[in-house]
Amino acid sequence: MIELLTAWLLLFMGDFLSTFCYHVPEHVFGRLHLQSHHAARKTFRHYAVLSLHRSVLLDGILGALPYILLGAAFWAVSPTGVLVGWALGQCHVWWRHTGALGWETPHWGKSLCQMLYITTPEQHWLHHRKTTIGYGDIFTVFDQPARSWLSLLRLLRLRGAKEIALQSQ
């Protein structure tokens, strides 16, 4: 039981940290994620971090860093739970990008994922098409708070740009 709890905590906390500390801020302040993940004409291989392109690998590593750090912290509690969490997380990365292949989640799968707040490939693909929605790589529960975080960070960036412009006058 401790193994399953550890795996779930690793995935839930990792998704929270990855979403709010990397993914959303990168949409506002950075270019790496946008260029490597949201540019036109990307393939499944590219999206599922099977590409050996440096920018894709770096984006994948930065997005995975919270999971890696949490895994190190949880290792003493349950190495098996950490390994299961990492394996499930990687399988979800591959699965959520099957939308690029045209694969569709069956109705029963969509219903189950909706009950468990798990991101489906269809929901994740919405994020690829419209970068202001569909946050939470694994859990959909982070989507709405992430949208608010995105709005706040954009506002802070605009205010910062205005202050810099005023100071340079």
C-alpha positions as CSV (number, residue, x, y, z in Angstrom):
1,M,0.0,0.0,0.0
2,I,2.9,2.4,0.8
3,E,4.2,1.8,-2.7
4,L,0.9,3.0,-4.3
5,L,0.7,6.0,-2.1
6,T,4.3,6.9,-2.8
7,A,3.7,6.6,-6.6
8,W,0.5,8.7,-6.4
9,L,2.2,11.4,-4.3
10,L,5.2,11.5,-6.6
11,L,2.9,11.9,-9.7
12,F,0.5,14.4,-8.0
13,M,3.1,16.6,-6.4
14,G,5.4,16.3,-9.4
15,D,2.6,17.5,-11.7
16,F,1.8,20.4,-9.4
17,L,5.5,21.5,-9.2
18,S,6.1,20.9,-12.9
19,T,2.9,22.8,-13.9
20,F,3.3,25.8,-11.6
21,C,7.1,26.1,-11.3
22,Y,8.1,25.3,-14.9
23,H,5.3,24.8,-17.5
24,V,3.2,27.9,-16.8
25,P,6.1,30.3,-16.2
26,E,7.8,29.0,-19.4
27,H,4.7,30.0,-21.3
28,V,5.0,33.6,-20.0
29,F,8.7,34.2,-19.6
30,G,10.5,31.7,-21.8
31,R,10.7,30.4,-25.3
32,L,12.2,26.9,-24.9
33,H,8.9,25.1,-24.2
34,L,6.9,27.0,-26.7
35,Q,9.5,26.4,-29.5
36,S,10.1,22.7,-28.6
37,H,6.5,21.7,-27.8
38,H,4.0,24.0,-29.4
39,A,5.5,24.7,-32.8
40,A,3.7,23.5,-35.9
41,R,4.4,20.1,-37.5
42,K,5.7,18.2,-34.6
43,T,5.5,14.4,-34.6
44,F,4.6,11.9,-32.0
45,R,8.3,11.1,-31.6
46,H,9.0,14.7,-30.9
47,Y,6.1,15.3,-28.5
48,A,6.7,12.1,-26.5
49,V,10.3,13.1,-25.8
50,L,11.7,10.4,-28.0
51,S,13.6,13.0,-30.0
52,L,17.3,13.5,-29.5
53,H,17.1,17.2,-30.4
54,R,18.7,19.2,-27.6
55,S,15.9,21.7,-27.1
56,V,13.3,18.8,-26.8
57,L,15.5,16.9,-24.4
58,L,16.2,20.0,-22.3
59,D,12.4,20.8,-22.2
60,G,11.7,17.3,-21.1
61,I,14.4,17.3,-18.4
62,L,13.2,20.6,-17.0
63,G,9.6,19.3,-17.0
64,A,10.7,16.1,-15.3
65,L,13.0,17.7,-12.8
66,P,10.3,17.9,-10.0
67,Y,9.5,14.2,-10.5
68,I,13.2,13.4,-10.3
69,L,13.8,15.5,-7.1
70,L,10.6,14.1,-5.5
71,G,11.7,10.6,-6.4
72,A,15.0,11.2,-4.6
73,A,13.2,12.5,-1.6
74,F,10.7,9.6,-1.5
75,W,13.3,6.9,-2.2
76,A,13.8,6.3,1.5
77,V,10.0,5.8,1.9
78,S,9.5,3.4,-1.0
79,P,12.0,2.8,-3.8
80,T,9.4,0.6,-5.5
81,G,6.8,3.3,-5.2
82,V,9.2,5.8,-6.8
83,L,10.0,3.4,-9.7
84,V,6.3,2.7,-10.2
85,G,5.5,6.4,-10.2
86,W,8.3,7.2,-12.7
87,A,7.2,4.3,-15.0
88,L,3.5,5.4,-14.8
89,G,4.6,9.0,-15.5
90,Q,6.6,8.1,-18.6
91,C,3.8,5.9,-19.9
92,H,1.4,8.8,-19.4
93,V,3.8,11.1,-21.4
94,W,3.7,8.6,-24.3
95,W,-0.1,8.0,-24.0
96,R,-1.1,11.7,-23.8
97,H,0.8,12.4,-27.0
98,T,-1.0,9.7,-29.0
99,G,-3.3,12.4,-30.2
100,A,-0.5,13.3,-32.7
101,L,-1.1,9.8,-34.2
102,G,-4.8,10.3,-34.4
103,W,-5.6,7.8,-31.7
104,E,-8.8,8.4,-29.8
105,T,-9.5,7.3,-26.2
106,P,-12.6,5.1,-26.0
107,H,-15.7,6.5,-24.3
108,W,-15.3,4.3,-21.2
109,G,-11.6,5.5,-20.9
110,K,-12.6,9.1,-21.1
111,S,-15.2,8.6,-18.4
112,L,-12.8,6.8,-16.1
113,C,-10.1,9.5,-16.6
114,Q,-12.7,12.2,-16.0
115,M,-13.7,10.6,-12.7
116,L,-10.0,10.3,-11.7
117,Y,-9.1,13.8,-13.0
118,I,-6.5,12.3,-15.4
119,T,-5.5,14.1,-18.6
120,T,-6.5,12.3,-21.8
121,P,-4.6,12.7,-25.1
122,E,-7.6,14.7,-26.4
123,Q,-7.4,17.1,-23.4
124,H,-3.6,17.4,-23.8
125,W,-3.9,18.0,-27.5
126,L,-6.2,21.0,-26.8
127,H,-3.2,22.5,-24.9
128,H,-1.0,22.0,-28.0
129,R,-3.5,23.9,-30.1
130,K,-4.5,26.6,-27.6
131,T,-1.7,27.2,-25.0
132,T,-4.0,29.0,-22.5
133,I,-6.0,25.9,-21.6
134,G,-5.4,22.2,-20.8
135,Y,-2.8,22.6,-18.1
136,G,-1.8,19.7,-15.8
137,D,0.3,17.1,-17.6
138,I,-1.2,14.2,-15.6
139,F,-4.0,15.6,-13.6
140,T,-6.8,17.9,-14.9
141,V,-7.4,19.3,-11.4
142,F,-4.5,21.7,-12.1
143,D,-6.0,23.3,-15.2
144,Q,-8.1,26.1,-13.7
145,P,-5.6,27.1,-11.1
146,A,-2.8,27.1,-13.7
147,R,-4.9,29.4,-16.0
148,S,-5.2,31.8,-13.1
149,W,-1.4,31.6,-12.5
150,L,-0.8,32.2,-16.2
151,S,-3.0,35.3,-16.1
152,L,-1.2,36.6,-12.9
153,L,2.3,36.0,-14.4
154,R,1.3,37.7,-17.6
155,L,0.1,40.7,-15.6
156,L,3.3,40.8,-13.6
157,R,5.3,40.6,-16.8
158,L,3.4,43.5,-18.3
159,R,3.7,45.6,-15.2
160,G,7.5,44.9,-15.1
161,A,7.9,45.9,-18.7
162,K,6.0,49.1,-18.1
163,E,8.2,49.9,-15.0
164,I,11.4,49.2,-17.0
165,A,10.1,51.5,-19.8
166,L,9.3,54.3,-17.3
167,Q,12.7,54.0,-15.6
168,S,14.5,54.3,-19.0
169,Q,12.8,57.5,-19.9
